[in-house]
Amino acid sequence: MRYEASHLNFRRILSDELRSKLRAIAKACPIGTVLTDNRHFEEWMVDFVYTSAKIEGNTYDRVDTDNLLRLGITAGSKRYSDAKMIVNLREAFSLVMQSDAKTELNEDYLCELHKVLMTELLPPSQQGLVRTEAVTIGASSYRPLSSPIRLKEELKALFAENEKYTDPFERAIHLHCNLAYLQFFHDGNKRSARLMQTAALVQSGISPLFFKDILIDQYQRATVSYYETGNYELYVNFFTKNYTIVAAQMLGEEEVEFATRIQNASCSKGPAGPG
């Protein structure tokens, strides 16, 4: 299954109903809640790093990850590369959480972010630079582009299309799915995509998506589905479910009760306008 440039094109990603729901969640759990409570922020940061690393096959569990990030204690029986991946993810996460309205999410930003993520995990000649070799995707028949020239052209097209979005959730989801799809770098593409998604939300003053490990399988299936179909539906479903779960936990509410409250709040406002 070959690369389809049309995947990158600007198109509607969220229904009015889902857009209103996500906005209602963001309003109920504003980013200030995340940033001003240092103790809880550290917990969510560890969760983000742990889950993101686990998606990549990292062998550190949640306790190992917490000990490494808070205390600098490595797990003696684990690979050095696993510890380095976790530390790099923390540094990259800290970087994107500083995004604001003046931050330009472009090729330069992406490549600098990739350098942070892949320090000591890839040779310097592959950090923040377009790959020059073909790659394959596990559990998928999709085969990404292999030409560095085409990859550079398509990355420019991706960012140009992304600028057309005015809704921050659609912009974030478009960035994630299509950066993962393009596979611009030799390795670390999904990590970069998840953090660019985070940056797009934080830049707009919206709480980011803190990934939950119980939804890793759903995330992976949704990402592969996008590779093969160009359809955002499964990823949007994953994103909405994960966003709801995390917001409820941050506010100390039961998920079902929180979801009902958000549904009522979003319905009372009517449909969101186009964007």
NORNOR-V848356 format. One record per residue. N is the residue number from 1. RES is the residue in three letters. OMEGA is omega in degrees with one decimal (* if undefined). NEAR is the number of other C-alpha atoms within 12 Angstrom. Layout:
n/res/omega/near
N/RES/OMEGA/NEAR
N/RES/OMEGA/NEAR
//
This chain:
n/res/omega/near
1/MET/-173.1/16
2/ARG/178.6/21
3/TYR/177.4/27
4/GLU/-177.8/21
5/ALA/-177.8/24
6/SER/176.6/20
7/HIS/-173.7/30
8/LEU/-171.3/38
9/ASN/174.0/27
10/PHE/175.7/26
11/ARG/-179.7/25
12/ARG/-179.4/28
13/ILE/-176.1/36
14/LEU/171.4/35
15/SER/176.1/24
16/ASP/-178.2/22
17/GLU/-179.4/25
18/LEU/178.8/32
19/ARG/178.1/34
20/SER/-179.9/29
21/LYS/-179.2/35
22/LEU/177.8/42
23/ARG/178.9/36
24/ALA/176.9/34
25/ILE/-179.7/39
26/ALA/178.5/36
27/LYS/180.0/21
28/ALA/-177.8/32
29/CYS/-174.9/31
30/PRO/-175.8/24
31/ILE/177.0/29
32/GLY/177.3/21
33/THR/-179.2/23
34/VAL/-170.0/31
35/LEU/-172.5/25
36/THR/179.2/12
37/ASP/-172.3/15
38/ASN/-177.4/13
39/ARG/-179.7/15
40/HIS/177.6/19
41/PHE/178.3/24
42/GLU/178.4/24
43/GLU/-178.2/26
44/TRP/176.3/33
45/MET/178.4/39
46/VAL/178.0/37
47/ASP/-179.4/32
48/PHE/-178.1/38
49/VAL/-179.7/45
50/TYR/-177.7/43
51/THR/179.9/36
52/SER/177.7/46
53/ALA/-180.0/38
54/LYS/176.3/33
55/ILE/-178.1/31
56/GLU/178.0/29
57/GLY/178.8/19
58/ASN/-174.7/25
59/THR/177.2/28
60/TYR/173.9/36
61/ASP/-175.3/27
62/ARG/180.0/28
63/VAL/177.5/19
64/ASP/-178.4/29
65/THR/179.3/38
66/ASP/179.5/29
67/ASN/-180.0/22
68/LEU/-174.4/29
69/LEU/-177.3/31
70/ARG/-172.1/20
71/LEU/-178.0/13
72/GLY/-178.2/15
73/ILE/177.9/19
74/THR/176.0/26
75/ALA/-170.3/25
76/GLY/-175.7/14
77/SER/-175.2/13
78/LYS/178.7/19
79/ARG/175.0/17
80/TYR/-178.0/20
81/SER/177.4/25
82/ASP/178.2/32
83/ALA/-179.0/35
84/LYS/177.1/31
85/MET/-178.4/40
86/ILE/178.9/49
87/VAL/178.8/37
88/ASN/178.4/34
89/LEU/177.1/42
90/ARG/-179.2/36
91/GLU/179.9/28
92/ALA/178.2/37
93/PHE/177.8/40
94/SER/179.2/27
95/LEU/-175.8/28
96/VAL/178.8/35
97/MET/175.8/33
98/GLN/-179.3/24
99/SER/175.2/28
100/ASP/-174.5/20
101/ALA/-179.2/16
102/LYS/-178.6/13
103/THR/178.0/22
104/GLU/178.3/20
105/LEU/-175.1/35
106/ASN/-177.7/24
107/GLU/179.9/30
108/ASP/179.5/18
109/TYR/179.5/25
110/LEU/-176.5/41
111/CYS/176.1/31
112/GLU/177.6/25
113/LEU/179.3/36
114/HIS/177.6/43
115/LYS/178.8/35
116/VAL/-177.9/33
117/LEU/-169.8/44
118/MET/175.8/36
119/THR/-179.7/28
120/GLU/176.9/22
121/LEU/172.3/27
122/LEU/174.3/24
123/PRO/-179.0/15
124/PRO/-178.8/17
125/SER/179.2/17
126/GLN/-179.6/25
127/GLN/178.0/28
128/GLY/-177.4/29
129/LEU/-179.3/31
130/VAL/178.5/35
131/ARG/-179.2/30
132/THR/179.4/21
133/GLU/177.6/20
134/ALA/175.2/20
135/VAL/175.7/25
136/THR/-179.4/22
137/ILE/178.5/26
138/GLY/177.1/15
139/ALA/178.9/14
140/SER/176.1/22
141/SER/-179.4/18
142/TYR/177.5/26
143/ARG/-178.3/22
144/PRO/175.2/35
145/LEU/177.5/32
146/SER/-177.6/24
147/SER/177.4/21
148/PRO/179.9/23
149/ILE/178.5/16
150/ARG/179.3/21
151/LEU/178.5/30
152/LYS/178.8/25
153/GLU/-176.9/20
154/GLU/176.4/32
155/LEU/177.3/34
156/LYS/178.6/25
157/ALA/179.7/26
158/LEU/-178.7/34
159/PHE/177.3/32
160/ALA/178.3/21
161/GLU/-178.5/26
162/ASN/179.9/39
163/GLU/-178.1/26
164/LYS/-178.7/22
165/TYR/174.9/26
166/THR/177.6/23
167/ASP/-175.8/31
168/PRO/178.9/33
169/PHE/177.8/42
170/GLU/179.2/39
171/ARG/-179.1/40
172/ALA/-179.0/39
173/ILE/177.1/45
174/HIS/179.0/47
175/LEU/-177.5/46
176/HIS/-172.3/42
177/CYS/-174.3/46
178/ASN/171.5/47
179/LEU/175.7/44
180/ALA/-179.1/39
181/TYR/-176.3/45
182/LEU/-178.5/52
183/GLN/-174.6/40
184/PHE/-176.0/42
185/PHE/178.6/42
186/HIS/179.4/35
187/ASP/176.9/33
188/GLY/-176.1/40
189/ASN/-179.6/39
190/LYS/175.2/35
191/ARG/178.6/42
192/SER/-178.7/45
193/ALA/-179.9/39
194/ARG/-179.4/44
195/LEU/174.0/50
196/MET/174.2/46
197/GLN/177.7/41
198/THR/-178.8/42
199/ALA/-178.9/42
200/ALA/178.5/43
201/LEU/-178.9/40
202/VAL/178.8/37
203/GLN/-179.3/29
204/SER/178.6/31
205/GLY/-177.4/29
206/ILE/177.6/36
207/SER/-177.6/39
208/PRO/175.1/47
209/LEU/174.4/45
210/PHE/-173.8/42
211/PHE/177.2/39
212/LYS/-175.6/33
213/ASP/179.4/26
214/ILE/-178.2/20
215/LEU/-178.4/26
216/ILE/-179.5/26
217/ASP/179.0/20
218/GLN/177.7/24
219/TYR/-177.3/35
220/GLN/178.6/31
221/ARG/179.9/25
222/ALA/-180.0/30
223/THR/178.0/42
224/VAL/177.8/31
225/SER/178.5/26
226/TYR/177.8/33
227/TYR/-169.2/39
228/GLU/-175.9/27
229/THR/-173.9/25
230/GLY/-178.9/32
231/ASN/-176.7/28
232/TYR/-167.0/34
233/GLU/-177.2/26
234/LEU/179.4/28
235/TYR/177.6/36
236/VAL/177.8/33
237/ASN/176.7/25
238/PHE/-176.9/28
239/PHE/-176.7/41
240/THR/179.5/38
241/LYS/-179.2/30
242/ASN/-178.4/30
243/TYR/179.5/37
244/THR/-179.1/40
245/ILE/-176.0/31
246/VAL/180.0/36
247/ALA/178.3/40
248/ALA/179.6/25
249/GLN/179.2/25
250/MET/-177.6/32
251/LEU/179.3/22
252/GLY/-179.3/15
253/GLU/172.4/20
254/GLU/-174.7/17
255/GLU/-176.8/22
256/VAL/-179.8/16
257/GLU/179.0/18
258/PHE/-179.5/28
259/ALA/178.7/28
260/THR/178.9/19
261/ARG/179.7/21
262/ILE/178.9/34
263/GLN/179.5/25
264/ASN/-179.1/18
265/ALA/-177.8/23
266/SER/179.8/26
267/CYS/-177.5/21
268/SER/-178.9/15
269/LYS/-177.4/18
270/GLY/-177.1/17
271/PRO/176.0/21
272/ALA/178.8/21
273/GLY/-179.3/16
274/PRO/178.8/18
275/GLY/*/22
//
